[in-house]
Amino acid sequence: MINRMVEYQRDLDAVFAAVADPTRRAILAALARKPATVTEIARPFPVSLNAISKHLMVLERAGLIRRRVVGREHHCSIEPKRLRNAAAWFDHYRRFWEERLDFLEHHLVTRPKNSRS
């Protein structure tokens, strides 16, 4: 149980670190539209192919993309499972805070007028 929790946290850390970079977020957005080769991915960016390859390695290590080698070409596609896990983590805390803020609002609205200072 503890190992799974540690592994889950490590996966989330890798995902959040990977998506912290705007170039990597742009790459993910492009791959969400359609799979592409490394050269196709690099085309719109004003950086070297080597720099894009490094970004792709970070995304790959985080489990956010899958790379398939066909001859000399590297084909990349998005791997959504880890993004869904991160979204679930955010959703859990969104619900947590919404419940508490709803309770606070209810408390402030329903308390007796003479107790307001």
N, C-alpha and C positions, 0 to 999 in steps of 0.2 A: 504494500500500500504506500509506504513512504517513498520507495523508489519510483513509483508511478507519479507521485506528487512532485518529486524533484525533477523527474524527466519532463513533466508537463510544464513546470516553471521554467526550466531551461529552454524548452521549445518556444514558450511565450517570449522569453528574453531575446532569443534569436530573431523571432518575427518582428518584435518591436524595434530592435536595433536595425534590422534590414529596412524596414519601412520608414525609419527616421530620416533617410536621405531622399531628397526630392527627385534625383535622377532614378533611383531604384523604384520609387512610386510611379514615375512616368513609364518606366519599363514594364512594370506590372500592369498598368492601365493599357498599354499597347498590347501586351500578351493576352489580356482579358478579351480584347476584340478578336485576335486571331494569333495562332502560333507563328513564329518567325525564325529565320536564321539569325545568327549573331550579327552578320553584316547588315541585314535588314533592320535589326534592332538599333544598331549603332548609327545608321544613316542620319536621323534627325538631330543627333547630339553633337555639339561642337567640341568633342573630346576624342581622344585616340581610341582605336579599336581595342587596344590593350586596357585602357581605363574601363571601357564597357565590359570587357571580359572579367575584370576584377569585380565589378558590380554584379555581374551574373553569378560569379562564384559565391558571393555573399548571399544572394537570393536562393541559390541552389542549396547551400549549407543550411539555410533556415527552412528548407523544405517548401519554398514558395514557388519554385519552378522546377521543371524536369527538362533535362537535356538529353537529346538522342543524337548520336553521331552517325551520319550517313556519308560514307566516303570522307571527304575533307570538310564537309559542312556540318555545323552543329545546329540542330533544330531545337528551339526552346518552346515550351508551352507552360501555361500557368498550372499550378498545383493548388487548388483552392482549400484543401482540408485544413491546413494550418491557419489560413485566413479566417475560416469559419470558427476555429477554436479561439482565436483572438477576439472575434466579434462576440462570441458567447461570453468571454471574460468581461468585455465592456458591458454587455447587456446585463450581466449579473450585478455589476456595480451601479449601472443606471437604475435598475429596479430598486436596489438597496437605498440609494439616495432619494429617489422619487418618493418611496414610502416614508422616509424620515421627514422629508420636506412637506409632504402632505399632512403628516401628523402635526408638525410644527404650525402649519397654516391653520389646521383645525383648532389647535390649542389657542392660537392668537385670536381667532375669530370668535370662539365660544367662551372665552373666559369672561368673568363678570367685569362690567365697566369700571367699578370702583377699584379693581385691583390693578388697573393700568396706571402707570406712573410716568 
